[in-house]
Amino acid sequence: MILGTASHVGKSLLTAGLGRIFSDDGICVAPFKAQNMSLNSAATPDGREIGRAQALQAEACRVVPCAEMNPILIKPMSDTASQVVLLGRVWGQVTASDYHLRRVEDLFPVVVESYRKLASRHELMLLEGAGSPAEINLRKHDIVNMRMAHAADAQCLLVGDIDRGGVFASLVGTLELLEPEDRARIRGFAINKFRGDVGLLWPGVETIEKRLGIPCVGVVPYLRDLGLEEEDGVALEDRRRAWPDRSLSLERPLRIGVVALPHMANFTDFDALAAEPAASVAFLEDPADVALADFLILPGTKQTLDDLAWLRERGFARATEEYAGPIIGICGGFQMLGLSIDDPAGVESDGLPRRMEGLCKLPVRTTMRGEKTVRRATGTTTMWDAPPFTGYEIHMGETTGEQCVADVRGRVWGTYIHGLFDDDAFRHSFLRFARASCGLEPARSFASVTAAREARIDRWAGHLRQSLDMKLIRAWVGL
C-alpha cells in the first residue's frame, strides 16, 4: 500500500509506476483505492464511473479498469456536500459530517468485498491511500488508509514530497501520530520529487532512518515532462494561468483559453492540447483575458447551475457574449451554452432557482435527471475534414435540440464527450482547422501524445526502478 504524508505527494503516479514494473516482471497486478475524492473521473468499458487515476493505474498494470478498483468516488458539490458514487453508480448526496460519522460504516463492507473480488483474480494488489493516514480527527471513520491496510494485510510504503518542503518533519510527524498497530505496518519510506545533489540529502535520510527505525526505500528525482495526468485538484494549481506568448506573430501558438470554473471537472481533457507546440492552453480566472483567446472553452463542471451563476457574477458571461472568436462547450460547458437549464428534481439546484437561462449561444435546452449517463462514445464532426473521435460521457443532464450542435457559422459548438482531444489524429486535425480559422500559419510540428503514452508510462516505471529498492519491496510482498 502506498501512503502519503499529504495530498499530492505522488501516491497515484507511484502506484501506476509500480504497477507497470510488476506487470513487466510478469506479475498479474491490479490497483485499488477504497475511496477517492476527485472531480476527474473516467468511464469503464461497462459504463461505470471511477477516478481517473485508477483508470491510469489499470492501464499501467495492463488490466481492464473496473468499478471495484475504486468502489467509492466522492465528487464535491460544495464545501460541505458531495455526490457519492458507489461501484460506479450514483449512490446519493451527503454532507461531509453525515458521510464520515455514519455512511462510511455502511459502505465499508462493500469496499472490502470489492477488494476481495479483485484480489481473488490477481497475484498482487497495489493499494493507494488518500491524503494522509495521520488525520487524527478522521481516523475513527477512515476507510481508505490504515483500516483498509489492516483489512488487506498490506505492507505499507510512506511517501513524502520534498518539493513542498519539510519532508523530514512530515515523515516523522506522520509516524508519531499513528497508533502503534498502524505504525507497525509502515515498512519503509520514500522521498519523492527530489531536485539537486542527493549527497547533500543523505545525512538527513540516515538520521530519519534511525529516528523512525525503518529504511528509506529510495529517493525519486523529479522527472520533468512526465505527461501523465494527475487526479488531484491540487494539480490544477500547476497549470498555466496565462499565455507567455502574447505576440502578434502568425507563427505563434494558438491561444486556447479554458474558463477556470470553481467546480471544473475533468480538466485533464486539455492536457493533450497543452502538450502541443502549436498551442498554448491557459486556465482563465480574469474575464479580461477572454478577449485574448483564439479559442474559448467552457469545460465540464460538477455543478453546472452554480458555475453558470458564477459566470454571471464574475463577468465571464458578458465577456463570453462580447467574445468574437470560436467557443467550445464540453459537458457542463455545453449545457451552459444552451437556452436554458431546468432542474425540476433539485439534482444540482440546492439553494438556486430550479430553472436558469443559459448563455443562449446554442439552440438546445437541458433538463437535469437523477440518473447519470456514463458510457464510452465515438463520434464525428462535419465542421472540418476530421477523423472520428472517441471519448466518454459522464453527466446528469439530458440535452435536446439540433442534432448537429453548432451554430450556422460553426463559431459555437458543444459536445458531451470528454477526452475527444486525447486522440492524436483528431487533435491534429482540430489544430489545423483552428489555426487556419484564426489566420495563423500552419503548425510546424505536432505532439504524439497517444502514441507516446505507453512510452511515458514505461519511462516513469524505469525511473522508479532505478530510484527505489525494488528488491526490498518485492521481499515485503513475498515475491
Secondary structure, DSSP 8 states (H G I E B T S, - for coil): -EEESSTTSSHHHHHHHHHHHHHHTT--EEEE-SEEE-S-EEE-TTS-EEEHHHHHHHHHHTS---GGGSSEEEEESSSSEEEEEETTEEEEEEEHHHIIIIIHHHHHHHHHHHHHHHHTT-SEEEEB--S-TT-TTTGGG--SSHHHHHHHT--EEEEEEGGGS-HHHHHHHHHHHS-HHHHTTEEEEEEEEE-S-HHHHHHHHHHHHHHHTS-EEEEEE--TT------SGGGGGGS-SS-S-----TTS-EEEEEE--TTB--GGGGHHHHT-TTEEEEEE-SGGGGGG-SEEEE--BS-HHHHHHHHHHHTHHHHHHH--S-EEEETHHHHHTSSEEE-TT-SS-TTS-SEEE---SSSEEEEEEEEEEEEEEEE--TTTT---EEEEEEEEEEEEE-SS-B-TTSSEEEES-BTTTSSHHHHHHHHHHHHHHTT----S----HHHHHHHHHHHHHHHHHHHB-HHHHHHHTT-
